Amino acid sequence: MPPAEGTVRGLIEAALRDTDPDGPLRWHVICQLRQRGDLESFIEARRLCAADTVAERLLGVDIMGMLRPFVDRTLPVLRYLAASEDDAMVLYSVLIAFGHLADPRALPSVIELAGHEDARVRYGAAYALQHVLGEPPDRAGLDTLRKLACDSDADVAGWASLGVALRSTRQPSDRRERPSASS
């Protein structure tokens, strides 16, 4: 594993040497950058999102999804990729990042990608939707999640069904019954 005190650029170079998108070195680096949570990490992730190679864009997206303090700067980059990217794995990662960031401003992009031809992208949308619906849940977003629950791909349908169940049982805190003082 790369040392925790490495430069951001050095950490990214180490992560890019791990060719497995789920590789332990790659995710170790992403976790280190999340812990740093600094502007330099965000700038490098944004640079990667504009790269020519899928591997670099994928890494950039995965880092951005972990940089919650920069959500206002991250969402426009991710929404741009959601609208312009051709690679299904990058789109999947964009959707997972939207889910991690849990910001309802991503909802239009997630709804749009929920109809993608690639099941991996629809799976990412099923994951992201339950996190970006907002409170109260957006009706179009819930309808999209219900539609994905009937998807022809069992993994997509299963994850979306879980999302529907979780969102159906959640109540906004201001609507919950509170025990009376005599209870």
N, C-alpha and C positions, 0 to 999 in steps of 0.2 A: 504494500500500500504506500502511496506517496505520503510524505511527511505533512502533518497538519499545518506547519508553518510555511509551506511552499507558496510561491506567488500564484495569483489567480491564473495567469497564463500558463504557468508550469503545471498546475492542477488540471487545467483543461487539456493540455497536451497529453498528460498521463491518461485521462479519461478517453481521449480519442484513440489511444493505442489499444484499448479494450474494445474489440470489434463486436462483442455481444451486447445488444441494447439492454439486456438485463444483467450484464456482467457485474460481479462484485466490485471490481476496481472502479468502474464507471459510476456506480451508485454510491460508493464510498466518497468519491470526489464530489458528487452532487450534494451529498449530505454535508460535507465540509463547507461547500459554498453556501448552502442554506444557513449553516451556523454562522458563517461570516456575515451574511445578510447585508453586505455593503454595496455601495454604488459601483465599485469596480467589478464586482461579480455580475451585477445587472448589465453593465456596459458590455462586458465580454459575452454574456448570454445573448444580448441583443445583436451583437456582431455576428455570432454564430447563426442566428436565425436568418440572416441575410446571405449566408454562405452558399457556394455553388454545390456542395456535396450534401447528400441526404444525411450522412453520419453527423456532420456539423450542425445542420438544422435541427436534427433530432436531439442532439445534446443541448443545444441552445434552448429549445422548447422545454425539455425536461428540467433544466436549471430554472428557467423562468417560472415554471409551475411551483417551485419551492421558495420563491422570493416574494412572499406575501407583503412585506413592507413596501414593495414597489408596484403593487397591483394597479395603481393608476397609470403607470408607465408601461406595464406589461400587457394589459388588456388590448390596447391598440395594435401592438405587434402581433399578438396571438390572433386577434380578429382579422388582421390583414392576411396572416397565413391561412386561417380557416377559409378565407374567400379565394385565395390564389394558389395554394399548394396543390400539387398533383399526386404526391406520394402518400399512399394510404397509411403508412406507419407514422409519418409526420403528422397527418391529420388526426390519427388515433392519439398521439402524444399531446397534440393541441387540446383535444377534448379532455384528456386526463388532467392536463394542467388547468383547464377551466374548472374542473371539479375540485381540484385541490385549492384553487383560489376562492371558490365558492362566492362569486360575485354575480348577481343577477344581470349585470350589464352584458354578460357573455351569452345570455339566453338566446337572442336572435341567431347567433352563429351556431349554437348547439342545435337549435330546431332545424336550421338549414341542413346541417350535416347528418341529421337523423335519417334523412332519406337517401343517403349515399349508397351506391351499389355494393361497396365492399363491406362485408359483415364486421370486419375489425373496426371500421369507422363507426358503424351503427352501435357496436358494443361500447365504444368510447362515449358516444352520445347518451346511451342508456346510463352509463356511470355518471356522466356530468350533469344530466338533467336534474336528478334529485337534489343536487347541491346548488344549482343556480336558479331554482324556481322562485325564490323570494318568499316573503311572508306578507300577506297571504300568498299561497302558491298561484303563479300565473296560469290561467285557464288553458291557453294554447300550449304551454309547456307540459301541463298535466295530460292534455289530450295526446301530445306527441309521445309522452312516456307510456301511456296506455296503448297506443298504436304499436310501439316497439315491443310491448309485452306479448303481442301476437305475431312477432317477427318469425320468418321461416327458419332463422338460425336459432337453435336451442339456447346457446349461450347468451345471445342478445335478449331473447325473450325472457330467460331466467333472471338476468340482471335487471331488466326493466320491470319485471313483476315484483322483484324485491323492492325496487324504488317506489313503485305504486303502493305497495303495502306499507312501507316506511312513511311515505308522505300522507297516506290516508289516516294513519294513527296519530300523527303529529298534530298538535293543536297550538295555535299561537298562545303565548303565555298570558296575554290579556284576556283570553276567553276561558281559561281554565277556571273551574269552580274552586273557590278557596273555602277551606273549612271555616265554619262559623266559630265564634268564640265559645259557644256552648258545646261544641263537639268534643 
